[in-house]
Amino acid sequence: MKAVIYARYSSDNQREESIEGQLRECKEFAEKNDIVIIGEYIDRALSAKTDNRPNFQKMIKDSYRKVFDTVIVWKVDRFARNRYDSAHYKNILKKNGVKVISAKEHISEGAEGIILEAMLEGYAEYYSVELAEKINRGLTENALKGKLNGGSIPIGYVLTKEKSLAIDEETAPIVVEVFTRYADGEKMTEIANDMALRGVKSKNGNQLTLHVVHHMLKNRRYLGEYRFRDIVHPHAFPAIISEELFERVQKKMAKNQKAPARHKAEDDYILTTKLKCGKCGSFMVGESGTSKTGVVHHYYKCATAKRHKDCDKKSVKKDWIEDLVVNYTMNIVMDDELIETIADRIIYLLSQENTKIPQLQAKLKEVESYINNMLDAIQQGLFNASAKKRLDDLEQTKAGIETAILSEQLQKPEITKDHILCYIERYRNININDLESRKRLIDTFVNSIYLYDDKVVFTFNYKDGTKEVTLEELEEEISSDFKGTTPPTLPASKTLNFKGCRRVFRYF
């Protein structure tokens, strides 16, 4: 039998070391029963009350590949603490020819084994429910005392020894600035872009994106309020924002939500973080303005020029530059020769990244050759005790190599050139007027775009993927279907500058 081990511990009463204990005892069980272990699936600090466990789901998915026929768990409650989930997933595994074995609970295959397993699963569910009730009581007491029950710490606060929040003198002014700027009429996108340029980070080290700024402006913790389920503690923490400023912001957000088209346009600048100013290298960020006739116009503007610094790059119309990039990228996707080259390069890099399987396959071929030679010798009558021992050793070596290959394939499924070409082929049929399709196309193939007054430098996500062309040449190349604003007429010049980039390989 070829088996995998599933191990899990929750953060309730267990420590990480319990995983090592589970693995050790499962391996001892496998060794005693001549079961070959080819892989492990481990979920750390995750409850079995739910099936939303990444490696558990990966194990279920991998069972369809029929690489293993047994799942060994330390006890049945490691598999699930919910009888419905347990029965549901065991049934899936059964259909895939896989059975679940408990290393510590000796459950027979007969009718009494079914009863025992049901009792063990029922007890696990009872224990889980009882434990949840105890935990909920503790969480409720914490909330009533103004203590946090987990979750992220908002920028502007620090966590105290008492598990409460105190004002962070260094970052609290940023919170006040964000609220004040929005209340005074500045857009969230402008605030988020400015924070990104200044290098302001959240508590977890991420940029203050549009989503983060929106969440900040809605967060009532800045009033000192703590909510946990149906408990509201109005003065659990010191307030950073006044009630008056918070309410002004909420009214403005509610008013802006009544104009969904405008907010949609703010969120749909698909070249954000990819389009850069050719003069100073800063990001070009989205902005909009309303004409005297009431028409809203959307642009990309150099962030440095926007802040009135040392850059005179002019804004460009959003539709023009986005259509240009999308159409030019589609030309790349439609180039059969280039796509073949990209696919070959990816296959080469994948082979370089995983050298174990080719090495194991070569070793397996060598061992099989030795075995065939031994069998030929035996057929010719050259058989003795030494030959038998040598043959047994070779068969054992072969079994070990085959197990190692299965284990590697389990960790990293084989990707062929046909897989890659099929994936890229999907992009040839997308609707380039559909927003989500445009986003996927750009995110997959485009690394960055540097926009100058007379040329554009594209860096695509593949080797030899940097290309410099004039605006005039781009207009000629991207086909007659291009509907962007006509760029200015400029002298033609074209140079090619190739540069490698591997980020695309994450998508295949």
C-alpha positions as CSV (number, residue, x, y, z in Angstrom):
1,M,0.0,0.0,0.0
2,K,1.1,3.6,-0.7
3,A,-0.1,6.0,1.9
4,V,0.0,9.7,2.9
5,I,-0.2,11.0,6.4
6,Y,-2.7,13.7,7.4
7,A,-1.8,15.6,10.6
8,R,-3.5,18.5,12.2
9,Y,-3.4,20.5,15.4
10,S,-5.7,23.3,16.5
11,S,-4.5,26.3,18.5
12,D,-6.9,25.5,21.4
13,N,-4.8,23.3,23.7
14,Q,-2.1,22.0,21.5
15,R,1.4,23.0,20.5
16,E,3.2,22.7,17.3
17,E,5.2,19.8,18.7
18,S,2.0,17.6,18.6
19,I,2.4,17.5,14.8
20,E,5.8,15.9,15.2
21,G,4.3,13.3,17.6
22,Q,1.5,12.5,15.2
23,L,3.9,12.0,12.3
24,R,6.2,9.8,14.3
25,E,3.4,7.5,15.5
26,C,1.8,7.4,12.0
27,K,5.2,6.4,10.5
28,E,5.7,3.7,13.2
29,F,2.3,2.3,12.3
30,A,3.1,2.3,8.6
31,E,6.4,0.5,9.2
32,K,4.7,-2.2,11.3
33,N,2.1,-2.8,8.6
34,D,4.4,-2.6,5.5
35,I,2.8,0.6,4.3
36,V,4.9,2.9,2.2
37,I,4.6,6.6,3.0
38,I,4.9,8.8,0.0
39,G,3.8,12.2,1.3
40,E,2.4,14.3,4.2
41,Y,-0.4,16.8,4.5
42,I,-0.2,19.1,7.5
43,D,-2.6,21.8,8.7
44,R,-1.3,23.9,11.6
45,A,-3.4,25.8,14.0
46,L,-6.6,24.9,12.2
47,S,-9.8,23.4,13.7
48,A,-11.3,20.2,12.3
49,K,-14.8,21.6,12.9
50,T,-14.6,23.0,9.4
51,D,-13.4,21.5,6.1
52,N,-11.8,24.8,5.2
53,R,-8.3,23.5,5.7
54,P,-5.9,24.1,2.8
55,N,-3.8,20.9,3.0
56,F,-6.8,18.8,3.8
57,Q,-8.5,20.0,0.6
58,K,-5.3,19.5,-1.3
59,M,-5.2,15.9,-0.1
60,I,-8.8,15.3,-1.2
61,K,-8.0,16.8,-4.6
62,D,-4.8,14.7,-5.0
63,S,-6.7,11.5,-4.3
64,Y,-8.3,11.8,-7.7
65,R,-4.9,11.3,-9.2
66,K,-4.8,7.8,-7.6
67,V,-1.1,8.2,-6.5
68,F,-1.9,6.8,-3.0
69,D,-4.5,4.4,-1.7
70,T,-4.5,5.1,2.0
71,V,-4.7,8.1,4.3
72,I,-3.2,7.5,7.8
73,V,-4.3,9.8,10.7
74,W,-3.2,9.7,14.3
75,K,-6.8,9.5,15.5
76,V,-10.1,10.0,13.7
77,D,-10.6,13.5,15.2
78,R,-7.6,14.7,13.2
79,F,-9.6,13.9,10.0
80,A,-12.8,15.7,11.1
81,R,-14.8,16.7,14.2
82,N,-18.0,16.9,12.2
83,R,-19.8,13.7,11.4
84,Y,-21.2,15.1,8.1
85,D,-17.8,16.3,6.9
86,S,-16.2,13.0,7.9
87,A,-18.8,10.9,6.1
88,H,-18.8,13.2,3.0
89,Y,-15.0,13.2,2.5
90,K,-14.5,9.5,3.4
91,N,-17.1,8.7,0.7
92,I,-15.1,10.8,-1.9
93,L,-11.9,9.0,-0.9
94,K,-13.6,5.7,-1.1
95,K,-14.7,6.4,-4.7
96,N,-11.1,7.3,-5.5
97,G,-9.9,3.9,-4.0
98,V,-8.5,5.5,-0.9
99,K,-9.3,4.5,2.7
100,V,-8.7,6.3,6.0
101,I,-6.8,4.4,8.8
102,S,-6.4,5.5,12.4
103,A,-2.9,4.7,13.7
104,K,-4.0,4.7,17.4
105,E,-7.5,3.5,17.2
106,H,-7.8,-0.1,16.1
107,I,-11.0,-0.1,14.1
108,S,-11.9,-3.4,12.5
109,E,-13.4,-3.7,9.0
110,G,-16.6,-5.4,10.1
111,A,-19.9,-4.1,11.4
112,E,-18.6,-3.5,14.9
113,G,-15.9,-1.3,13.4
114,I,-18.5,0.9,11.8
115,I,-20.2,1.4,15.2
116,L,-16.9,2.1,16.9
117,E,-15.9,4.7,14.3
118,A,-19.3,6.4,14.5
119,M,-18.8,6.6,18.3
120,L,-15.4,8.1,18.0
121,E,-16.5,10.6,15.5
122,G,-19.5,11.5,17.7
123,Y,-17.3,12.0,20.7
124,A,-15.0,14.2,18.7
125,E,-17.9,16.4,17.6
126,Y,-19.2,16.5,21.2
127,Y,-15.8,17.6,22.5
128,S,-15.5,20.2,19.7
129,V,-18.9,21.7,20.6
130,E,-18.2,21.7,24.3
131,L,-14.8,23.3,23.8
132,A,-16.4,26.0,21.6
133,E,-18.8,26.9,24.3
134,K,-15.9,27.3,26.8
135,I,-14.0,29.4,24.3
136,N,-17.0,31.7,23.6
137,R,-17.4,32.4,27.3
138,G,-13.8,33.5,27.5
139,L,-14.1,35.6,24.4
140,T,-17.2,37.3,25.7
141,E,-15.5,38.1,29.0
142,N,-12.5,39.6,27.2
143,A,-14.8,41.8,25.0
144,L,-16.7,43.1,28.1
145,K,-13.3,44.1,29.6
146,G,-12.1,45.8,26.4
147,K,-9.6,43.2,25.6
148,L,-9.0,42.1,22.0
149,N,-10.0,38.7,20.8
150,G,-7.5,38.5,18.0
151,G,-7.5,40.2,14.6
152,S,-5.1,42.7,13.1
153,I,-3.9,45.8,14.9
154,P,-5.1,49.0,13.1
155,I,-2.4,51.5,12.1
156,G,-2.3,54.2,14.7
157,Y,-2.4,51.7,17.7
158,V,-0.1,49.4,19.5
159,L,-1.1,46.3,21.5
160,T,-0.6,46.5,25.3
161,K,0.4,43.8,27.7
162,E,-3.2,43.7,28.8
163,K,-4.3,42.8,25.2
164,S,-5.9,46.2,24.7
165,L,-5.0,49.1,22.4
166,A,-2.9,52.2,23.1
167,I,-2.2,55.1,20.7
168,D,1.0,54.8,18.7
169,E,2.4,58.3,18.7
170,E,4.4,57.7,15.5
171,T,1.5,56.5,13.3
172,A,-1.6,58.0,14.9
173,P,-1.0,61.3,13.0
174,I,-1.3,59.4,9.7
175,V,-4.8,58.2,10.7
176,V,-5.8,61.8,11.5
177,E,-4.3,63.0,8.2
178,V,-6.2,60.4,6.1
179,F,-9.6,61.2,7.8
180,T,-9.0,65.0,7.5
181,R,-7.9,64.9,3.8
182,Y,-10.9,62.8,2.8
183,A,-13.3,65.0,4.8
184,D,-11.9,68.0,3.0
185,G,-12.7,66.6,-0.4
186,E,-9.7,64.6,-1.5
187,K,-10.3,61.2,-3.2
188,M,-9.3,57.9,-1.6
189,T,-7.2,57.0,-4.7
190,E,-5.2,60.2,-4.3
191,I,-4.7,59.6,-0.6
192,A,-3.7,56.0,-1.2
193,N,-1.2,56.9,-4.0
194,D,0.4,59.6,-1.9
195,M,0.8,57.3,1.0
196,A,2.4,54.7,-1.3
197,L,4.9,57.4,-2.6
198,R,5.8,58.3,1.0
199,G,6.4,54.7,1.8
200,V,3.7,54.5,4.6
201,K,3.0,50.9,5.6
202,S,0.3,49.2,7.6
203,K,1.0,47.2,10.7
204,N,1.6,44.0,8.6
205,G,4.1,45.9,6.3
206,N,1.8,46.3,3.3
207,Q,1.1,49.5,1.4
208,L,-1.9,51.6,2.3
209,T,-3.9,50.6,-0.8
210,L,-7.3,52.0,-1.8
211,H,-8.9,49.0,0.0
212,V,-6.9,49.7,3.2
213,V,-7.7,53.4,3.1
214,H,-11.4,52.6,2.6
215,H,-11.3,50.2,5.6
216,M,-9.6,52.8,7.8
217,L,-12.3,55.4,7.1
218,K,-15.0,52.9,8.1
219,N,-13.2,51.6,11.2
220,R,-15.0,52.6,14.4
221,R,-12.0,51.5,16.5
222,Y,-10.6,54.9,15.8
223,L,-13.4,56.3,18.0
224,G,-12.2,53.9,20.8
225,E,-15.1,51.5,20.1
226,Y,-14.8,47.8,20.2
227,R,-17.4,45.4,18.7
228,F,-17.4,41.7,19.2
229,R,-20.4,39.8,18.0
230,D,-23.4,41.5,19.7
231,I,-21.2,43.2,22.3
232,V,-20.4,46.9,21.8
233,H,-17.9,48.5,24.2
234,P,-18.0,52.3,23.3
235,H,-14.9,53.4,25.2
236,A,-12.6,50.3,25.2
237,F,-9.6,52.2,23.8
238,P,-8.4,55.7,23.6
239,A,-9.9,57.5,20.6
240,I,-7.7,58.9,17.7
241,I,-10.5,60.5,15.7
242,S,-13.2,62.8,17.1
243,E,-16.9,61.8,16.7
244,E,-17.5,64.9,14.6
245,L,-14.7,64.2,12.1
246,F,-15.7,60.5,11.9
247,E,-19.3,61.4,11.1
248,R,-18.3,63.9,8.5
249,V,-16.3,61.2,6.7
250,Q,-19.2,58.7,6.9
251,K,-21.6,61.3,5.4
252,K,-19.2,62.0,2.6
253,M,-18.6,58.3,1.9
254,A,-22.4,57.7,1.8
255,K,-22.8,60.6,-0.6
256,N,-20.1,59.3,-2.9
257,Q,-21.6,55.8,-3.0
258,K,-24.6,57.3,-4.7
259,A,-22.4,57.9,-7.7
260,P,-21.3,54.3,-8.5
261,A,-20.0,55.0,-12.0
262,R,-17.5,57.5,-10.7
263,H,-16.2,55.1,-8.1
264,K,-16.0,52.3,-10.6
265,A,-13.9,54.4,-12.8
266,E,-11.6,55.2,-9.9
267,D,-11.1,51.5,-9.2
268,D,-10.7,50.5,-12.9
269,Y,-7.3,52.0,-13.8
270,I,-5.9,48.7,-15.0
271,L,-2.4,50.0,-15.5
272,T,-2.0,51.0,-11.9
273,T,1.5,49.9,-10.5
274,K,2.6,49.0,-14.1
275,L,2.5,52.3,-15.9
276,K,5.5,54.5,-15.1
277,C,6.7,58.0,-16.1
278,G,9.5,57.7,-18.7
279,K,11.1,61.0,-17.4
280,C,11.4,60.4,-13.7
281,G,10.4,56.7,-13.2
282,S,7.5,57.4,-10.8
283,F,4.2,55.6,-11.1
284,M,1.5,57.2,-13.2
285,V,-1.6,57.2,-11.1
286,G,-5.3,57.6,-12.1
287,E,-7.2,60.8,-11.7
288,S,-10.3,62.4,-13.1
289,G,-11.8,65.8,-13.8
290,T,-15.2,67.2,-14.8
291,S,-15.5,69.6,-17.7
292,K,-17.8,72.6,-17.8
293,T,-20.3,70.5,-19.7
294,G,-20.4,68.0,-16.9
295,V,-18.4,65.2,-18.7
296,V,-16.0,63.3,-16.5
297,H,-12.6,62.7,-18.1
298,H,-10.1,60.1,-16.8
299,Y,-6.3,60.3,-17.0
300,Y,-3.0,58.8,-15.9
301,K,-0.7,61.4,-14.3
302,C,2.9,61.2,-13.1
303,A,2.8,61.0,-9.3
304,T,5.8,63.3,-9.0
305,A,4.3,65.9,-11.4
306,K,1.0,65.6,-9.5
307,R,2.8,66.7,-6.3
308,H,4.3,69.6,-8.2
309,K,7.8,68.2,-8.0
310,D,10.7,68.1,-10.5
311,C,8.8,66.4,-13.4
312,D,6.9,68.0,-16.3
313,K,5.4,64.8,-17.8
314,K,1.9,65.6,-19.1
315,S,-1.2,63.5,-18.3
316,V,-2.4,61.0,-20.8
317,K,-6.0,59.9,-21.5
318,K,-6.9,56.7,-19.7
319,D,-8.7,55.1,-22.6
320,W,-6.0,55.9,-25.0
321,I,-3.0,54.4,-23.1
322,E,-5.0,51.4,-21.9
323,D,-6.3,50.5,-25.4
324,L,-2.8,50.9,-26.7
325,V,-1.3,48.5,-24.1
326,V,-4.1,45.9,-24.4
327,N,-4.0,45.8,-28.2
328,Y,-0.2,45.7,-28.4
329,T,-0.2,42.8,-25.8
330,M,-2.8,41.0,-27.9
331,N,-0.4,41.2,-30.8
332,I,2.1,39.4,-28.6
333,V,-0.4,36.7,-27.7
334,M,-1.3,36.2,-31.4
335,D,2.3,35.6,-32.4
336,D,2.6,31.8,-32.8
337,E,6.4,31.8,-33.1
338,L,6.8,33.9,-30.0
339,I,4.3,31.9,-27.9
340,E,6.2,28.7,-28.9
341,T,9.5,30.3,-27.7
342,I,7.8,31.4,-24.4
343,A,6.5,27.8,-23.8
344,D,9.9,26.3,-24.5
345,R,11.6,28.7,-22.1
346,I,9.1,27.9,-19.4
347,I,9.6,24.2,-19.8
348,Y,13.3,24.6,-19.6
349,L,13.1,26.7,-16.5
350,L,10.7,24.2,-14.9
351,S,13.2,21.4,-15.6
352,Q,15.9,23.5,-14.0
353,E,13.8,24.2,-10.9
354,N,13.0,20.5,-10.3
355,T,16.0,18.4,-11.1
356,K,15.0,15.6,-8.7
357,I,12.5,13.8,-10.9
358,P,14.8,13.6,-14.0
359,Q,17.6,12.3,-11.8
360,L,15.3,9.8,-10.2
361,Q,13.9,8.7,-13.5
362,A,17.5,8.2,-14.9
363,K,18.4,6.2,-11.8
364,L,15.2,4.1,-12.2
365,K,16.1,3.3,-15.8
366,E,19.6,2.3,-14.8
367,V,18.3,0.0,-12.0
368,E,15.7,-1.6,-14.4
369,S,18.5,-2.3,-16.8
370,Y,20.5,-4.1,-14.1
371,I,17.4,-6.1,-13.2
372,N,16.9,-7.1,-16.8
373,N,20.5,-8.2,-17.1
374,M,20.1,-10.3,-13.9
375,L,17.0,-11.9,-15.3
376,D,18.7,-12.8,-18.5
377,A,21.6,-14.4,-16.5
378,I,19.1,-16.4,-14.5
379,Q,17.4,-17.6,-17.7
380,Q,20.8,-18.8,-18.9
381,G,21.2,-20.9,-15.8
382,L,23.6,-18.5,-13.9
383,F,21.6,-18.6,-10.6
384,N,23.1,-18.8,-7.1
385,A,22.6,-17.3,-3.7
386,S,24.6,-14.2,-4.5
387,A,22.6,-13.5,-7.6
388,K,19.3,-13.9,-5.7
389,K,20.5,-11.4,-3.0
390,R,21.7,-9.0,-5.7
391,L,18.3,-9.2,-7.5
392,D,16.4,-8.7,-4.2
393,D,18.5,-5.6,-3.4
394,L,17.9,-4.2,-6.9
395,E,14.1,-4.8,-6.6
396,Q,14.1,-3.0,-3.2
397,T,16.1,-0.1,-4.7
398,K,13.6,0.1,-7.6
399,A,10.7,0.2,-5.2
400,G,12.4,3.0,-3.2
401,I,13.0,5.1,-6.4
402,E,9.4,4.6,-7.6
403,T,8.2,5.8,-4.2
404,A,10.5,8.9,-4.3
405,I,9.2,9.7,-7.8
406,L,5.6,9.5,-6.7
407,S,6.4,11.7,-3.7
408,E,8.0,14.3,-6.0
409,Q,5.1,14.2,-8.4
410,L,2.7,14.7,-5.5
411,Q,4.5,17.8,-4.4
412,K,4.9,19.3,-8.0
413,P,2.6,18.0,-10.7
414,E,4.1,17.7,-14.2
415,I,3.5,20.6,-16.5
416,T,3.9,20.0,-20.2
417,K,4.4,22.3,-23.1
418,D,0.8,21.5,-24.2
419,H,-0.5,22.7,-20.9
420,I,1.3,26.0,-21.3
421,L,0.2,26.5,-24.9
422,C,-3.4,25.6,-23.9
423,Y,-3.3,28.2,-21.1
424,I,-2.0,31.0,-23.4
425,E,-4.5,30.0,-26.1
426,R,-7.3,31.0,-23.8
427,Y,-6.1,34.6,-24.0
428,R,-6.5,34.6,-27.8
429,N,-10.3,34.3,-27.4
430,I,-10.9,36.9,-24.7
431,N,-13.1,39.9,-25.2
432,I,-10.7,42.8,-25.0
433,N,-13.6,45.1,-24.2
434,D,-14.4,43.2,-21.0
435,L,-12.8,44.8,-18.0
436,E,-11.9,41.6,-16.1
437,S,-10.4,40.1,-19.3
438,R,-8.3,43.2,-19.9
439,K,-7.0,43.0,-16.3
440,R,-6.1,39.4,-16.6
441,L,-4.3,39.9,-19.9
442,I,-2.2,42.8,-18.5
443,D,-1.5,41.1,-15.2
444,T,-0.3,37.9,-16.9
445,F,1.9,39.3,-19.7
446,V,2.9,42.9,-18.8
447,N,5.6,43.7,-16.2
448,S,5.9,47.4,-16.7
449,I,5.4,50.2,-19.2
450,Y,7.5,53.4,-19.3
451,L,5.8,56.2,-21.1
452,Y,7.8,59.0,-22.7
453,D,6.6,61.9,-24.8
454,D,7.6,60.1,-28.1
455,K,8.0,56.4,-27.3
456,V,6.9,53.6,-25.0
457,V,9.1,50.9,-23.4
458,F,7.3,47.7,-22.7
459,T,8.7,45.0,-20.4
460,F,6.8,41.8,-20.8
461,N,6.9,38.8,-18.4
462,Y,9.1,36.6,-20.5
463,K,12.7,36.3,-21.6
464,D,13.7,38.9,-24.2
465,G,10.6,40.8,-23.2
466,T,11.6,44.4,-23.2
467,K,10.7,46.4,-26.3
468,E,11.1,50.1,-27.2
469,V,8.9,51.5,-29.9
470,T,7.7,55.0,-30.9
471,L,4.1,56.1,-30.5
472,E,3.8,56.3,-34.3
473,E,4.9,52.8,-34.8
474,L,2.6,51.5,-32.1
475,E,-0.4,53.1,-33.9
476,E,0.6,51.2,-37.1
477,E,1.2,47.9,-35.3
478,I,-1.9,47.5,-33.2
479,S,-4.3,47.1,-36.1
480,S,-7.1,49.2,-37.5
481,D,-9.5,48.2,-34.7
482,F,-7.6,50.5,-32.3
483,K,-10.0,53.2,-31.1
484,G,-7.7,55.3,-28.8
485,T,-7.1,59.0,-29.1
486,T,-4.6,59.6,-31.9
487,P,-1.1,60.4,-30.5
488,P,0.9,63.3,-31.8
489,T,2.9,62.8,-35.0
490,L,6.6,62.2,-34.1
491,P,9.8,61.2,-36.0
492,A,10.0,57.5,-36.3
493,S,12.9,55.6,-34.6
494,K,13.0,52.1,-33.2
495,T,15.4,50.2,-31.1
496,L,15.2,46.8,-29.5
497,N,16.5,46.1,-26.0
498,F,16.0,42.6,-24.6
499,K,15.8,41.8,-20.9
500,G,14.8,38.7,-19.1
501,C,11.8,38.5,-16.7
502,R,10.4,35.3,-15.1
503,R,7.4,36.5,-13.2
504,V,5.0,35.1,-15.8
505,F,6.0,31.5,-14.8
506,R,3.9,31.8,-11.6
507,Y,0.8,31.8,-13.7
508,F,1.4,28.5,-15.5
